[in-house]
C-alpha cells in the first residue's frame, strides 16, 4: 500500500496551516496577546469560584482537568472549525452538563418537560442568592457547569471574536455573583478582564499604537476604584442573628447567625436572658438547627426550606418514645426549639412553620414574646447493645449528605483519628472512643482564639481548649474520616427546671453537639464537650445578672426563693453514663444536660501582641489599592502630558554638576530654553538658538544673563570650549533667572 501524500491532500494541509496563520497566529501583536490573556483571566475568575466550592465538597482535580480539556479543545477547534460548527458544540456541552447534574440529583431526563415550572423556580431561587454551597449535588454542579463557558470563550477569543468571547464566561460569572458565591474581588477581576478582552481586542484589530494604552488604563482603574464604593448584588448571608439582640460576639449569635449557616469563631459571651419557657413531659436538648456541610470554618445547611403541611416521618428506630412540648417565647427569635425528631406542630404556628431537608422546624416569621406552639417529637432511645449491632448499611442518601469532607483535610488529621479509634470494631465503639478522647484531652474555655485554617484539624492537633462548637465540629469530622455519617446540631440544653414538667431556657444554655447515624435506628446525639467549670460559670453569670437587676434573667417561676439557692441544672437520670450505672441500658453517648456553654469572656481570638506606640503597617488590600491608584494617576498623567511637564519643571529647577564643563553649559542652556518657553514661547524646530533669542529680544528686552548663558553654550559646542568657572557661572545664572521668573515663586516682570 502506498503511503505517499497526494497533491490534493497536500493542498488541504497547506490550506489548514494558512487558516491557522490567518485566523489567530498571524499578526499576534502585543494587544492581541493581552486580549487573550484577559480572556484566560475571565475564565479563571468563574473557575476560581467553582474551585473554592470543590475544595469543600470535593472534586477539585476533576474540575481542573475538565477545564484544561475544554481550553485544549478550544485551542484545537479555533483554526479548524467555523463559528457555525463550534458554537453549537459548546451548546451541546452545556446541555450535557445540565443532564449530568439532573442525573446526579435523581431527576429523570424524561420528566424535564413536565418539571419546567419547578426547574425555573429552582433557578430563580439560586439567582436570588442561594449559594451553590447549599446545593446537595454541588460537586457535580461545579464540574458540569465549568467546561462549556471555558471552551466557548477561549475559542471565540482565539478566532478574534472578542466581544462575543466575553459572553459565555461573563454570564457564568454573573450567575455566580447572583448566587452569592463570587466574592467582590473575584467579580471585579472578572469584570476588568472582560473589559480588557474587548478593549485590547479592538486595539489589536485597529493596529493601534501604544498611545491608546494610557486611555484604557485610566478607564480600567477608574472602573475598579468606583466599584469599590458601589455595593454588589444583594444576597448571601446576613450579619443579623436569629436570636434578636445578640451578635457575632455571642455564642447564640454565632451558632444561630442565619437559618442556613452556623459560624465558628473565637472568644464568645453568653446572655443570661430568658429565651423560652418549655412545658414538656421529659427534659431534652432543645434543637434549633441541623447542618450537614462543613467548609473548614463554618457549617452550612444544604437544601431549601419547605412549608410544613403534614406530619413528618418518624425515625426508623423501633425503640422510641413520644413527648409533647409546649414552647412559650420570652424574647424575639427566629428559631423553633424542639426535642428529638419533631413529628407535628399544633396550633396557629403550624401555618407559619417551615421544614428543612434535615427535618428541623423553622418559623417563617419572627416569633414575639408570648407566642406559643406545641410540638410532638419522637425520642430515639436505643440500647447500647442495639447501637453496637447497628452495622454500616447506611442509606446512600445519608452517606452522600453526611459524609462530606473538605479536600484540604490533612493526612496528619487522618492519622490522629486512626490512632484514637485503634482497636474499635464498630461505629458505636469508634464514636465512644472519639467522644472520650475529646472529653479527656481538651479543656473547656470560652476565651480562646479563633482557630487558623480548618477548625477540626486545628482543634484536634493544635488547640488545648475550646467550647462546644469546637468539640462538636471536631467529633463530626473525626467520625466522617472513619466513614461514619454524622452531623452538627445546635440549640439549647434543657435549662433550669422550674416544675415537674417545666423548664426555663436562657441564652447561657446555648449549645452545639454532634449527632451520629445508626442504620435502622436513626440519629443519636453524643456529647464530647467536657463539663469542667461550665455549671459554676453558668450560675455565676445568672447570679450576676440578678444582682445587677436585669429583669430579663428570670420569669416568675425561675427566681429562687432563697437567694443562696443554686440550680445550674442536673443530669438527666435517663441519660446517665452506663459506666456509672451498669444497669442502665441507655447509650452512654446521650447528651449530658450539664453541657451548656456559659459565662462571659474577655479578650478576643488570636494572638495579642504588644503594639503600643508602633506605627501600623498597611494591609495588603491597602497596598494594592494604593498601587492601583498610582497606576491610574500615572496613566492619566501620561495621557494629559502632566508627566512630561513635571519632568521639565524638575529639570528647570535642578541641575547637578556633571564634572564636564561643556555638558554643564549645554544643560544650563536647555534649562534656559524651558524657562523662556514657559515665559514667552518655545523655540521652533527650524529655529536656531541665536535666531530664537533675537526674535524674543525683538518683542521684549531679555535679561543680559540670557546672552551670557547662550554664549557659554556656543563656545562649548562650536568654539574653543569653556572652563569650569564659565560653566558654573552659566548654571548659576540660570538658577537666578529661574528663581526670578520661574513658575514656582517667580515674579512676573
Buried (B, 14 or more C-beta within 10 A) or exposed (E): EEEEEEEEEEEEEEEEEEBBEEBBBEEEBEBBEBBBBBBBBBBBBBBBBBBBBBBBBBBBEBBBEBBEEBBEBBBEBBBEBEEEEBBEBBEEBBEEBBBBBBBBEEBEEEEBEEBEEEBEEBEEEBBEBBBBBBBBBBBBBBBBBBBBBBBBBBBBBBBBBBEBBBBBBBBBBBBBBBBBBBBEEBBBBBBBBBBBBBBBBBBBBEEBEEEBBBBBBBBBBEBBEEBEEEEBBEBBBEEBBBBBBBBEBBBBBBBBBBBBBBBBBBBBBBBBBBBBBBBBBBBBBBBBBBBBBBBBBBBBBBBBBEEBEEEBEBBBBEEBEBBBBBBBBBBBBBBBBBBBBBBBBEEEBBEBBBBBBBBBBBBEEEBEEEBBBBBBBBBBBBBBEBBBBBEEEBEEEBBBBBBBBBBEBEEEBBEBBEEBBEEBEBBBBBBBBBBBBBBEEBEBBBBBBBBEEBBBBBBBBEBEBBBBBBBBBBBBBBBBBBEBBBBBBBBBBBBBBBEEBBBBBBBBBBBBBBBBBBBBBBBBBBBBBBBBBBBBBBBBBBBBBBEEEBEBBBBEEBEBEEEEEBBBBEBBEBBBBBEEEEEBBBBBBBBBBBBBBBBBBEEBBEEEEEEEEEEEEEEEEEEEBEEBEEBBBBBBBBBEEEBEEEEBBEEBBEBEEEEEBBEBBBBBBBBBBBBBBBBBEEBEEEEEBEEBBEBBEEEEEBBEBBEBBBBBBBBBBEEEEBEEEBBBBBBBBBBEBBEBBBEEEBEEE
